[in-house]
């Protein structure tokens, strides 16, 4: 399937990007950013909200650095997955990166692209012919959500792998735009609508992801991290449910617990400790944690696996992760 026509721009600095976005805002032209293109281009081929102006970030220097406490948004997922220092401090982040798509796609995909991944849905991620025959949805060309019929909120599902572990690590996202630089906590970045998605303005660029030093081994005991992913195949798959966990212990008790879930709602969701800080680590606690998450997590009929099964697996994953990390 051929791509629609668009003008591709190659700025070499953040200042050049600001000049382009200012121009497009003034002229009223819609625009997109593209990094690896592994999500944007397939959507464009299906005529899913294509823009006439596309700004490539590939030639902007300095946004691919990787260190334990600061990762550039243009860092390739393959490089995060292979980074030894990250693996020492944040094994859950490296583990999640290794589970993204396939080796070929990880070679192109970027951290920023995975964090800003478009939401997915039965009724959205289809060809133009399929969508026309079914009736367009709220997210593209229509005026009603076909998952939960109403005209206000899109219930497409967020399906990135890396956001959940960064919620666990309490990371900050750095944004650059015409109005300057701002840092947004990852836990306040996403918005619960499949169209609006996050607080980033269209003209802003996600540049760096900052992870607090308190989470790494450089400042005392590290937060142990891990990630589990439910998918139909072992490769080239989005998560239909993913659970990330961070754990610190004192003796046989939980001193810090962080749980986040992806692939369930329109945003990745941070659940905190679910009320289990201070509890003794044992099979009963793991079962209690499983039940607590099952009471909170929501799923909808908008991806290939049944909602009930996805919820059940979230419970199994959180139970398994607690016992494994402990």
TORVEXLUM-789514 format. One line per field, with one value per residue (C-alpha): residue number from 1; residue in one letter; x, y, z. Coordinates in nm, 2 decimals. Each point is the difference from the previous one (the first is absolute). Example, Ala and Ser with C-alpha at 12.3 -4.5 7.8 and 13.67 -1.06 7.14 Angstrom:
n [1 2] $
res [A S] $
X [1.23 0.14] $
Y [-0.45 0.34] $
Z [0.78 -0.07] $
***
This chain:
n [1 2 3 4 5 6 7 8 9 10 11 12 13 14 15 16 17 18 19 20 21 22 23 24 25 26 27 28 29 30 31 32 33 34 35 36 37 38 39 40 41 42 43 44 45 46 47 48 49 50 51 52 53 54 55 56 57 58 59 60 61 62 63 64 65 66 67 68 69 70 71 72 73 74 75 76 77 78 79 80 81 82 83 84 85 86 87 88 89 90 91 92 93 94 95 96 97 98 99 100 101 102 103 104 105 106 107 108 109 110 111 112 113 114 115 116 117 118 119 120 121 122 123 124 125 126 127 128 129 130 131 132 133 134 135 136 137 138 139 140 141 142 143 144 145 146 147 148 149 150 151 152 153 154 155 156 157 158 159 160 161 162 163 164 165 166 167 168 169 170 171 172 173 174 175 176 177 178 179 180 181 182 183 184 185 186 187 188 189 190 191 192 193 194 195 196 197 198 199 200 201 202 203 204 205 206 207 208 209 210 211 212 213 214 215 216 217 218 219 220 221 222 223 224 225 226 227 228 229 230 231 232 233 234 235 236 237 238 239 240 241 242 243 244 245 246 247 248 249 250 251 252 253 254 255 256 257 258 259 260 261 262 263 264 265 266 267 268 269 270 271 272 273 274 275 276 277 278 279 280 281 282 283 284 285 286 287 288 289 290 291 292 293 294 295 296 297 298 299 300 301 302 303 304 305 306 307 308 309 310 311 312 313 314 315 316 317 318 319 320 321 322 323 324 325 326] $
res [X X X X X X X X X X X X X X X X X X X X X X X X X X X X X X X X X X X X X X X X X X X X X X X X X X X X X X X X X X X X X X X X X X X X X X X X X X X X X X X X X X X X X X X X X X X X X X X X X X X X X X X X X X X X X X X X X X X X X X X X X X X X X X X X X X X X X X X X X X X X X X X X X X X X X X X X X X X X X X X X X X X X X X X X X X X X X X X X X X X X X X X X X X X X X X X X X X X X X X X X X X X X X X X X X X X X X X X X X X X X X X X X X X X X X X X X X X X X X X X X X X X X X X X X X X X X X X X X X X X X X X X X X X X X X X X X X X X X X X X X X X X X X X X X X X X X X X X X X X X X X X X X X X X X X X X X X X X X X X X X X X X X X X] $
X [0.00 0.14 0.06 -0.21 0.18 0.17 0.29 0.29 0.22 0.34 0.09 0.34 -0.07 -0.28 0.00 -0.06 -0.30 -0.15 0.03 -0.19 -0.27 -0.05 -0.04 -0.25 -0.20 -0.02 -0.11 -0.24 0.17 -0.01 0.33 0.15 0.34 0.17 0.30 0.04 -0.33 -0.10 -0.34 -0.06 0.06 -0.23 -0.28 0.06 -0.03 -0.34 -0.09 -0.03 0.02 0.28 0.15 0.12 0.31 0.23 0.31 0.27 0.21 0.27 0.26 -0.04 0.32 0.04 -0.33 0.13 0.22 -0.05 0.11 -0.16 -0.18 -0.06 -0.10 -0.06 -0.34 0.18 0.19 -0.07 -0.19 0.27 0.27 -0.20 -0.05 0.38 0.12 0.20 -0.02 -0.37 -0.03 0.19 -0.22 -0.33 -0.03 -0.38 0.05 0.25 -0.24 -0.29 0.22 0.09 -0.37 -0.09 -0.11 0.28 0.38 -0.06 -0.25 0.21 0.28 -0.22 -0.23 0.09 -0.07 -0.21 -0.20 -0.09 -0.11 -0.21 -0.14 -0.34 -0.28 -0.14 -0.34 -0.19 -0.20 0.30 0.29 -0.16 0.02 -0.20 -0.23 -0.07 -0.07 -0.23 -0.20 -0.04 -0.05 0.27 0.09 0.06 0.38 0.00 -0.26 -0.31 -0.18 -0.07 0.21 -0.08 0.14 -0.22 -0.25 0.00 0.15 0.22 0.29 0.20 0.06 0.29 0.27 0.35 0.25 0.36 0.23 0.24 -0.24 -0.11 0.36 0.07 -0.31 0.13 0.34 -0.18 0.17 -0.03 -0.06 0.17 -0.18 0.13 -0.23 -0.04 -0.08 0.31 0.09 -0.21 0.02 -0.31 -0.01 -0.07 -0.29 -0.16 0.08 -0.27 -0.37 -0.28 -0.13 0.11 0.01 0.15 0.24 0.25 0.07 0.26 -0.11 0.01 0.30 0.20 0.28 0.07 0.38 0.12 -0.12 0.15 0.01 0.06 0.33 -0.18 -0.13 0.34 0.28 0.20 -0.21 -0.03 -0.21 -0.16 -0.36 -0.02 -0.20 -0.16 -0.26 -0.23 -0.18 -0.31 0.00 -0.13 0.34 0.35 0.10 -0.14 -0.28 -0.13 -0.08 -0.37 0.09 0.33 0.09 0.31 0.11 0.26 0.08 0.22 0.00 0.11 0.05 -0.30 -0.23 -0.08 0.15 -0.09 -0.23 -0.09 -0.24 -0.09 -0.21 0.01 -0.23 -0.32 -0.13 0.05 0.31 0.26 -0.12 0.21 -0.16 0.27 0.03 -0.37 0.01 0.27 0.29 0.12 -0.15 0.20 0.09 -0.17 -0.25 -0.29 0.13 0.05 -0.36 -0.12 0.19 -0.15 -0.35 0.06 0.12 -0.29 -0.24 0.17 0.10 -0.24 -0.01 -0.21 -0.09 0.23 0.30 0.02 -0.01 -0.32 -0.02 -0.05 0.30 0.22 -0.11 0.07 0.35 0.07 -0.07 0.21 0.29 0.00 0.00 0.28 0.21 -0.03 0.13 0.27 0.14 -0.01] $
Y [0.00 0.34 0.28 0.32 0.31 0.22 0.24 -0.13 0.24 -0.07 0.26 -0.03 0.17 0.06 0.37 -0.11 -0.21 0.29 0.21 -0.26 -0.06 0.38 0.03 -0.29 0.13 0.35 -0.15 -0.25 -0.30 -0.33 -0.16 -0.31 -0.10 -0.32 -0.18 -0.37 0.00 -0.35 0.12 0.32 -0.15 -0.31 0.23 0.23 -0.29 -0.07 0.37 0.03 0.37 0.08 0.35 0.20 0.12 -0.25 0.11 -0.26 0.00 -0.23 0.28 0.18 -0.05 -0.10 -0.17 -0.36 0.00 -0.28 0.02 -0.15 0.32 0.17 -0.16 0.19 -0.04 -0.10 -0.29 -0.31 -0.28 -0.25 0.22 0.02 -0.38 -0.05 0.26 -0.17 0.29 0.04 -0.38 0.03 0.29 -0.06 -0.36 0.04 0.28 -0.21 -0.30 0.20 0.14 -0.36 -0.09 0.29 -0.13 -0.18 0.05 0.17 0.24 0.06 0.11 0.29 0.07 0.27 0.04 0.32 -0.17 -0.29 0.24 0.21 -0.31 0.06 -0.19 -0.32 -0.14 -0.26 0.28 0.23 -0.21 -0.11 0.09 0.28 -0.25 -0.19 0.32 0.14 -0.32 -0.02 0.37 0.23 0.04 0.30 -0.03 0.03 0.16 -0.08 0.15 -0.30 -0.25 -0.35 -0.17 0.18 0.18 0.37 0.31 0.14 -0.24 -0.23 -0.34 -0.11 -0.17 0.13 -0.27 0.11 -0.22 0.25 0.24 -0.23 -0.06 0.37 0.06 -0.24 0.19 0.33 0.14 0.36 0.09 0.31 0.19 0.28 0.24 0.36 0.10 -0.16 -0.31 -0.18 -0.33 -0.21 -0.30 -0.31 -0.07 0.33 -0.02 -0.22 0.09 -0.25 0.05 -0.20 0.32 0.26 -0.26 0.23 0.36 0.06 0.28 -0.07 0.24 -0.15 -0.26 -0.27 0.03 -0.18 -0.25 0.06 -0.28 0.10 -0.10 -0.13 -0.29 -0.12 -0.18 0.32 0.11 -0.30 -0.32 0.03 -0.05 -0.35 0.02 -0.25 -0.01 -0.27 0.02 -0.18 -0.02 -0.23 -0.09 0.02 0.28 0.29 0.04 0.28 -0.08 -0.09 0.02 0.09 0.03 0.18 -0.02 0.17 -0.15 0.08 -0.22 0.02 -0.35 -0.20 0.31 0.24 0.34 0.14 -0.14 0.16 -0.16 0.13 -0.16 0.06 -0.14 0.03 0.35 0.31 0.08 -0.20 0.00 0.03 -0.17 0.07 -0.26 -0.10 0.02 -0.26 0.20 -0.16 -0.33 -0.32 -0.17 -0.34 -0.19 0.16 0.35 -0.08 -0.13 0.31 0.22 -0.19 0.06 0.37 0.05 -0.19 0.23 0.31 -0.09 0.06 -0.16 0.05 -0.20 0.19 -0.23 -0.37 -0.17 0.00 0.26 -0.25 -0.20 0.31 0.10 -0.35 0.01 0.33 -0.16 -0.30 0.22 0.22 -0.30 -0.16 0.32 0.05 -0.35 0.01 0.34 -0.09] $
Z [0.00 -0.10 0.24 -0.05 -0.12 0.26 0.03 0.21 0.18 0.15 0.27 0.17 0.33 0.24 -0.11 -0.36 0.12 0.19 -0.31 -0.21 0.26 0.04 -0.37 -0.03 0.30 -0.16 -0.34 0.16 -0.15 0.18 0.08 0.15 0.14 -0.10 0.15 -0.08 -0.19 0.11 0.12 -0.20 -0.35 0.04 0.12 -0.29 -0.25 0.15 -0.03 0.38 0.06 -0.24 0.00 -0.30 0.18 0.18 0.20 0.03 0.32 -0.14 -0.06 0.33 0.19 0.37 0.05 -0.01 0.32 0.25 0.36 0.32 0.09 -0.34 -0.32 -0.32 -0.17 -0.33 0.17 -0.20 0.19 -0.11 0.17 0.32 -0.01 -0.04 0.25 0.28 0.25 -0.04 0.05 0.33 0.14 -0.17 -0.12 -0.05 -0.25 -0.20 0.03 -0.14 -0.28 -0.10 -0.03 -0.24 -0.34 -0.18 -0.05 -0.34 0.15 0.31 -0.23 -0.12 0.30 0.25 0.37 -0.07 -0.27 0.23 0.27 -0.24 -0.18 -0.14 0.16 -0.17 -0.05 -0.21 -0.16 -0.07 -0.11 -0.32 -0.37 -0.14 -0.18 0.33 0.19 -0.27 0.00 0.38 0.06 0.11 0.37 0.22 -0.03 -0.38 -0.23 0.22 0.29 0.23 0.19 -0.11 0.31 0.25 -0.22 0.09 -0.16 0.28 0.08 -0.23 0.16 -0.22 0.21 0.07 -0.12 0.07 0.21 0.15 0.17 0.28 0.13 -0.02 0.21 0.25 0.01 0.04 -0.31 -0.13 -0.37 -0.13 -0.27 -0.23 -0.17 -0.11 0.36 0.14 0.19 0.25 0.19 0.06 0.24 -0.20 0.25 -0.11 -0.37 -0.14 -0.03 0.00 -0.35 -0.31 -0.21 0.24 0.16 0.18 0.12 -0.27 -0.23 -0.38 -0.05 0.29 -0.05 0.26 0.04 0.31 0.27 0.34 0.26 0.37 0.14 0.31 -0.21 -0.11 0.18 0.02 0.30 0.23 -0.08 -0.34 -0.08 -0.15 -0.32 -0.24 -0.28 -0.13 -0.34 -0.14 -0.38 -0.27 -0.14 0.13 -0.24 -0.20 0.25 0.22 0.36 0.05 0.37 0.16 0.37 0.14 0.36 0.22 0.34 0.31 0.30 0.37 0.12 -0.10 -0.04 -0.28 0.06 -0.35 -0.26 -0.34 -0.24 -0.35 -0.28 -0.38 -0.27 0.21 -0.03 -0.23 0.22 0.19 0.36 0.32 0.30 0.26 0.28 0.00 0.38 0.05 0.13 0.33 -0.07 0.04 -0.32 -0.03 -0.22 0.18 -0.06 -0.37 -0.02 0.17 -0.24 -0.29 0.13 0.06 -0.35 -0.15 0.19 -0.16 -0.35 -0.29 -0.34 -0.31 -0.31 -0.23 -0.06 -0.10 0.35 0.20 0.28 0.27 -0.09 -0.02 0.35 0.13 -0.14 0.16 0.33 -0.07 -0.12 0.31 0.23 -0.20 -0.01 0.38 0.08 -0.26 0.10 0.36] $
***
